[in-house]
């Protein structure tokens, strides 16, 4: 569980981008490449402590492996 506010913001940005890319037709291997690049950028800029980046990576990988995060929502039927 993430507790640092900066780490949570990065998590939200990553997961929002992952869903957007999924809806555009990207698949899991491409999503993982995006995450790897994002995390590499965080490491190179020293934006977060190394242990926070590690925790962020664990949470994002868990997010990617949960198929319910990438399900398309169907509109409610209109029974008028």
C-alpha positions in Angstrom: 0.0 0.0 0.0 1.3 3.3 -1.0 1.4 6.1 1.6 3.7 8.8 0.2 1.7 11.5 -1.6 4.2 11.9 -4.5 4.2 8.1 -5.0 0.4 8.0 -5.0 0.3 10.8 -7.6 2.7 8.9 -9.9 0.6 5.7 -9.4 -2.5 7.6 -10.5 -0.8 9.0 -13.5 0.6 5.6 -14.5 -2.6 3.7 -14.1 -4.7 6.4 -15.9 -2.3 6.3 -18.8 -2.4 2.5 -18.8 -6.2 2.4 -19.1 -6.1 5.1 -21.8 -3.5 3.1 -23.8 -5.4 -0.1 -23.3 -8.5 1.6 -24.8 -6.4 2.7 -27.7 -5.5 -0.9 -28.5 -2.1 -1.3 -26.8 -1.6 -4.7 -25.1 0.1 -5.9 -22.0 3.7 -6.1 -23.4 3.4 -2.5 -24.6 1.9 -1.4 -21.3 4.8 -3.0 -19.4 7.3 -1.2 -21.7 5.5 2.1 -20.8 5.8 1.3 -17.1 9.5 0.3 -17.4 10.2 3.6 -19.2 8.3 5.7 -16.6 10.1 4.0 -13.7 13.5 4.4 -15.5 12.7 8.1 -15.8 11.9 8.4 -12.1 15.1 6.6 -11.2 17.3 8.8 -13.5 15.8 12.0 -12.2 15.9 11.0 -8.5 12.3 12.2 -8.3 11.6 9.6 -5.6 13.6 7.5 -3.2 14.6 4.1 -4.6 12.5 2.2 -2.1 9.4 4.2 -3.1 10.0 3.5 -6.8 10.3 -0.2 -5.9 7.0 -0.1 -4.1 5.4 1.9 -6.9 6.6 -0.8 -9.4 5.1 -3.6 -7.2 1.7 -1.8 -7.1 1.7 -1.0 -10.8 2.6 -4.6 -11.7 -0.2 -5.8 -9.5 -2.6 -3.3 -11.3 -1.6 -4.6 -14.7 -2.1 -8.3 -13.7 -5.7 -7.6 -12.5 -7.9 -8.0 -15.6 -10.8 -6.2 -14.0 -8.9 -2.9 -14.4 -9.1 -3.3 -18.2 -12.6 -4.4 -18.7 -14.8 -2.3 -20.9 -17.9 -1.0 -19.0 -21.1 -1.6 -20.9 -23.8 1.1 -20.8 -26.9 0.3 -18.8 -29.8 -0.8 -21.0 -32.6 1.7 -21.4 -35.9 0.2 -20.4 -38.2 3.0 -21.2 
